[in-house]
Amino acid sequence: MNIDTNDTRPMTCTLHAPKVSIIVPNYNHSKYLSERIDSILQQSYDNYELILLDDCSTDNSRTIIESYKDNPHISQIVFNERNTGNTFIQWGKGISIARGEYIWIAESDDSCSNTFLSELVSLLDSNNKAVLAFSHTYLVDSEGRHLEINWHRISDGKTLIHNGRKFARLTMTKQNYISNASMVVFRRAAFYNVPKTFQQYRSCGDWLFWTNICIQGQVIEVCKKLNYFRMHEKKVTVKAGKTNNDWIEVSSILSSFIELLQIKGIALCLFRGKWTYDMNKSIRPNKKELKMQFPEIYGGTIFDIVIYKLYYVIKRFI
């Protein structure tokens, strides 16, 4: 099998039509890449193709990727000749060449339980209204040690079914609750209804992407930690946070949610109240500029803030 470095002509092999297309977009993650690929190849579910993408890495990622080229699950390998500098462009490229009904974007520095696919795919198979299923996640450091950080209030093993639009309005407007691509399996058909504007962002495009997927149907939340999200200095979101670029992106995405999710009336008061209150309390050096640039997000009145604070006080007792 020959590997083609021309990014318009991916390497392919003959496989049966897969149920799931797994996309691994890599850039300079050679330290974690073997663990990532092995965690996929060790899945208890095996009706999948694996697509490996490399965005012109400068470490030995290519050597590692090539060592897997004869595995029958590897359907395509694409080595970019030029670095795109944008993981979301790589997402689009991977999905465009995928053949599966479902997509799993398995980030190259993460890992997972060997039952991750079987559990999420079975739930999607049994619910044709669901467009997306996600598990809860462990946070680990660069050496794989568990961090004392919990992104999910309760991980009790239950499976929750959400109305996708309601889920987006109640959770995604407060934070990117689907905070890591590796924790998600979604229907490929839903991708084609997502505006490509998410690819304009460098660190927060996934927030907009998942929200656009969610509103197309039901969302399945598996309250079990099946994914391992690695936190380290090379993470795109970590770099962005140090330069405040992430908050410019966050603000732009929040602004787009007003129209996308049709936030108005009391919901708009709560939305503005939350983000104005949070911005007023923050110590971000670009706070004044953000408030001037995004008054629809951070220009809430005292009334908005009071309504927001009262709502969450009352909610605790309901």
C-alpha positions in Angstrom: 0.0 0.0 0.0 1.5 3.3 -1.1 1.2 6.4 1.0 0.4 9.6 -1.0 1.6 12.9 0.4 -0.6 14.9 -1.9 -3.4 16.1 0.4 -6.0 15.9 -2.5 -5.4 12.2 -3.1 -5.7 10.2 0.1 -4.4 6.7 0.5 -7.2 4.1 0.3 -7.7 0.4 0.7 -10.5 -2.0 0.1 -12.8 -2.4 3.1 -16.4 -3.4 3.6 -18.7 -0.5 4.1 -18.0 0.6 7.7 -20.7 1.7 10.2 -18.3 4.2 11.9 -15.6 6.4 10.4 -13.0 7.3 13.0 -10.9 10.3 12.1 -7.6 11.0 13.9 -6.4 14.5 13.0 -2.8 14.8 14.2 -0.2 17.5 14.5 3.0 17.0 16.4 1.5 14.5 18.9 4.0 11.7 18.4 4.4 11.3 22.2 0.7 10.2 22.4 -0.1 9.0 19.0 0.6 5.2 19.4 -1.5 5.2 22.6 -4.3 7.0 20.7 -4.3 4.6 17.7 -4.0 1.5 19.9 -7.0 2.6 22.0 -9.0 2.6 18.8 -7.7 -0.7 17.4 -8.5 -2.3 20.8 -12.2 -1.3 20.7 -14.7 -4.1 21.4 -16.7 -2.8 18.5 -15.0 -3.5 15.1 -17.2 -2.3 12.3 -15.2 0.8 11.6 -12.7 2.4 9.3 -9.8 4.5 10.6 -8.7 7.6 8.8 -5.3 9.1 9.8 -4.6 12.7 9.0 -1.4 14.5 9.6 -1.1 18.3 9.2 2.6 18.4 8.2 4.0 17.4 11.6 7.6 18.3 12.4 8.2 15.5 14.9 8.2 11.7 14.1 4.5 11.4 13.8 4.8 10.3 10.2 7.0 7.3 11.1 4.4 6.2 13.8 1.5 6.6 11.4 3.3 4.6 8.7 3.9 1.7 11.1 0.1 1.1 11.2 -0.4 1.3 7.4 -1.0 -2.5 7.0 -3.7 -2.7 9.6 -6.9 -3.7 7.8 -8.9 -1.1 9.7 -6.8 1.8 8.2 -8.7 2.9 5.2 -7.0 6.2 4.5 -3.9 8.1 5.4 -3.3 11.7 4.4 -0.1 13.6 4.9 -0.6 17.3 4.2 2.2 18.9 2.2 1.5 22.3 4.0 0.3 22.9 7.5 -3.2 24.3 7.6 -2.9 25.5 11.2 -6.5 24.7 11.9 -7.8 21.5 13.4 -11.3 22.2 12.2 -10.3 22.3 8.6 -8.8 18.9 9.2 -12.2 17.8 10.7 -13.9 18.8 7.5 -11.3 17.0 5.3 -11.7 13.8 7.3 -15.5 13.8 7.2 -15.5 14.5 3.4 -13.6 11.3 2.7 -15.4 9.2 5.4 -17.9 6.5 4.4 -19.5 5.5 7.8 -22.9 6.4 9.0 -21.4 7.7 12.2 -18.3 9.8 12.8 -15.9 9.8 15.7 -13.2 12.5 15.7 -10.7 10.9 18.0 -8.1 13.6 18.9 -4.6 12.4 18.5 -3.5 13.1 22.1 -6.5 11.5 23.9 -7.4 7.9 24.7 -10.6 5.9 25.7 -12.1 2.8 27.2 -12.3 -0.2 24.9 -16.1 -0.1 25.2 -16.5 3.5 24.1 -17.7 2.7 20.5 -19.9 -0.2 21.4 -21.8 1.7 24.1 -22.3 4.9 22.0 -23.0 3.2 18.7 -25.6 0.9 20.2 -27.5 3.9 21.7 -27.5 5.7 18.3 -28.6 2.5 16.5 -31.6 2.2 18.8 -32.7 5.9 18.5 -33.0 7.2 15.0 -34.0 10.7 16.3 -30.6 11.1 18.0 -27.9 12.9 16.1 -25.2 12.8 18.6 -24.1 10.7 21.6 -21.4 11.6 24.1 -19.8 10.1 27.2 -18.4 11.8 30.2 -14.6 12.1 30.4 -11.6 11.8 32.7 -9.0 14.6 32.6 -5.4 13.4 32.6 -2.1 15.1 32.4 0.7 14.7 29.9 1.8 11.5 31.6 -1.7 10.0 31.8 -2.2 10.7 35.5 -5.8 11.5 36.5 -6.4 15.2 37.4 -8.7 16.2 40.3 -11.0 18.1 37.9 -14.5 17.0 37.2 -16.3 18.4 34.2 -19.5 16.6 34.9 -21.5 17.1 38.1 -22.8 13.5 38.2 -21.3 10.4 36.4 -23.6 7.8 37.8 -23.8 5.5 34.7 -27.3 6.7 33.6 -28.1 7.5 30.0 -30.0 10.7 29.4 -31.9 11.6 26.3 -32.2 15.4 25.6 -34.2 17.4 23.2 -31.2 18.8 21.2 -32.4 22.4 20.9 -33.4 22.6 24.5 -30.1 21.0 25.5 -28.2 23.7 23.5 -30.2 26.5 25.0 -29.8 25.3 28.6 -26.2 24.1 28.5 -24.3 25.2 25.4 -25.1 28.9 26.0 -23.4 28.7 29.4 -20.3 26.7 28.4 -19.1 24.2 25.8 -20.5 21.2 27.6 -19.4 18.9 24.8 -15.8 20.0 25.6 -13.8 17.4 23.8 -14.3 15.9 20.3 -13.0 12.5 21.5 -16.1 12.0 23.7 -18.6 12.2 20.8 -20.0 10.0 18.1 -22.4 11.7 15.7 -24.3 11.0 12.5 -22.4 11.9 9.4 -25.6 13.2 7.7 -25.9 16.0 10.3 -22.5 17.4 9.3 -23.8 18.5 6.0 -26.3 20.8 7.7 -23.6 22.6 9.7 -22.4 26.0 8.3 -18.7 25.9 7.5 -18.2 29.1 9.7 -16.9 26.9 12.5 -13.7 26.4 10.5 -13.0 30.2 10.8 -12.1 29.7 14.4 -8.8 28.4 15.8 -9.6 27.2 19.3 -13.4 27.3 19.9 -14.9 26.2 16.6 -16.0 22.9 18.2 -18.4 24.8 20.4 -20.2 26.2 17.4 -19.9 22.8 15.6 -21.5 20.7 18.3 -24.3 23.3 18.9 -25.2 23.1 15.2 -25.3 19.3 15.4 -27.4 19.2 18.6 -30.2 21.4 17.3 -30.9 18.8 14.5 -32.4 16.1 16.8 -32.0 14.4 20.1 -28.8 14.2 22.1 -27.7 11.2 24.1 -25.6 11.8 27.2 -23.9 8.7 28.7 -23.1 9.6 32.3 -20.1 7.3 32.4 -16.5 8.2 32.0 -15.4 6.4 28.8 -13.0 9.0 27.4 -9.6 10.3 28.5 -9.0 14.0 27.7 -5.3 14.9 28.0 -4.3 18.4 29.2 -0.9 19.6 28.3 1.0 22.7 27.1 0.7 21.9 23.4 -3.1 21.9 23.5 -4.6 24.5 21.2 -7.1 25.7 23.8 -4.3 26.1 26.4 -2.3 28.3 24.0 -5.3 30.4 23.1 -6.2 31.0 26.7 -2.7 32.6 27.4 -3.2 35.1 24.6 -6.9 35.9 25.2 -7.6 34.9 21.6 -10.1 32.3 23.0 -12.3 35.0 24.6 -12.6 36.9 21.3 -13.7 33.6 19.7 -16.0 32.7 22.6 -17.7 36.2 22.4 -18.2 35.8 18.6 -19.8 32.4 19.1 -22.0 33.5 21.9 -23.2 36.4 19.7 -24.1 33.9 16.9 -26.1 31.8 19.4 -28.7 34.6 19.8 -30.0 34.1 16.3 -29.1 30.4 15.9 -31.0 29.4 19.1 -33.6 32.1 18.8 -32.8 33.5 22.3 -35.3 36.3 23.2 -37.5 37.6 25.9 -36.7 36.4 29.4 -34.2 33.8 28.0 -32.2 36.7 26.5 -32.2 38.6 29.8 -30.8 35.5 31.5 -28.2 35.0 28.8 -27.0 38.6 28.9 -27.2 38.7 32.7 -25.0 35.7 33.1 -22.3 36.8 30.6 -22.3 40.5 31.8 -22.0 39.4 35.4 -19.2 37.0 34.6 -17.4 39.6 32.5 -17.8 42.2 35.3 -16.2 39.9 37.8 -13.3 38.8 35.5 -9.8 40.2 35.5 -9.2 39.7 31.8 -6.9 42.4 30.4 -9.0 42.8 27.3 -12.3 43.1 29.3 -13.1 46.7 28.2 -12.5 46.0 24.5 -14.7 42.8 24.7 -17.6 44.8 26.3 -17.4 47.4 23.6 -17.1 44.9 20.8 -19.9 42.6 22.0 -22.6 44.7 23.8 -25.2 42.2 22.9 -23.4 39.7 25.2 -21.7 41.9 27.9 -23.9 45.0 27.8 -26.6 43.6 30.2 -28.5 46.0 32.5 -28.8 45.7 36.3 -32.2 44.2 35.6 -30.6 41.4 33.5 -28.1 40.6 36.2 -30.7 40.5 38.9 -33.0 38.3 36.9 -30.1 35.9 36.2 -29.1 35.7 39.9 -32.6 35.3 41.1 -33.3 32.5 38.6 -30.3 30.5 39.7 -31.1 31.0 43.4 -34.7 29.8 42.8 -33.5 26.9 40.7 -31.5 25.4 43.5 -34.7 24.9 45.5 -36.8 23.4 42.7 
